[in-house]
Amino acid sequence: MSEVTYCTTLASPIGDLTLSGDGEALTGLHFSTGTKARGPDPAWRLDPRAFTHVVAQLQEYFDGARQVFDLELRPQGTEFQRSVWQALLTIPYGETRSYGDIAQQIGKPNAVRAVGTANGANPIALIIPCHRVIGADGSLTGFGGGLPTKEYLLGLEADQTGLFAASR
């Protein structure tokens, strides 16, 4: 694994996306909007070639031609955060789950708030689909990329599946 962090920026229907990685795996996908907006770190090395496969798959996603990403991911976080992010990867395209559903799935039913915090700390947003987590009442709760972005992503997926599956 390289100690250098590479990056590129991709224009998308939801604004610029900053991609970061170590040359082998994607370590970050950040929105340019919302409460957790982030651009490239000055220490990162610009290298769009390191993200050709990521960009292609994201473009297919936004075009409605891709529902599952096939990428090497290396999110950095605590063991608990990684367990939440792994659970997020099991939410099918076009479906949603509540924070309580995720807490149950990881075997920590009383950790609903901690699941919300871990969801918000997801460093590879969109690909690790934190946008598919909603409130128990079906409401669109906070999202680091902004609620309009979350609404857009859920709408994009609903348009492709023909339904909007509520939280189970």
C-alpha positions, 0 to 999 in steps of 0.5 A, a space after each residue: 500500500 502506497 503512503 502517497 494519497 492520490 486524488 482527482 475531482 469528478 463533475 457529477 449531477 450532484 456537484 463535484 466529487 473529490 476522490 482519494 486513494 492510495 493507488 490500489 484502493 479508494 479511500 475517500 469520496 467527498 461531496 462539494 456540498 453539504 455540511 461535510 463538503 471537502 475538496 482535495 487536501 493540499 498534501 494529496 497528489 493529483 492523478 486522474 489516471 489512478 481513478 479511471 475505473 472509479 470515474 467510469 463506474 460513477 458515470 454509469 451509476 449516474 446514467 442509471 446503468 450501474 446498480 452495484 460498484 465493483 471497486 477496491 475500498 479501504 475506508 479508515 475508521 474504528 472497528 465499530 464504524 467499519 462494521 456499520 459501513 460493511 452493513 451499508 454495503 448490503 443495502 440493495 440499490 433502490 432500497 432504504 434501511 433505518 438506523 435501527 435496522 443497521 443497529 440490529 444487523 450489526 448485533 448492537 440494537 441499542 446503538 442506534 445513535 452510534 450507528 448514525 454517527 458512524 454513518 455520518 463519518 463514512 469516508 466513501 460516501 455514495 459507494 458505501 451507500 450511507 444515503 440509503 439510511 433514513 429515519 425510522 419514520 421514513 424521513 430523510 435525516 441528516 446527510 453530509 452531502 446535504 439533504 437535496 443530494 440525498 433526495 437526488 440519489 434516492 430519487 435516481 435509484 427509485 427511478 431505475 427500480 420503479 419503486 421506492 422501498 421504505 425501511 423494513 
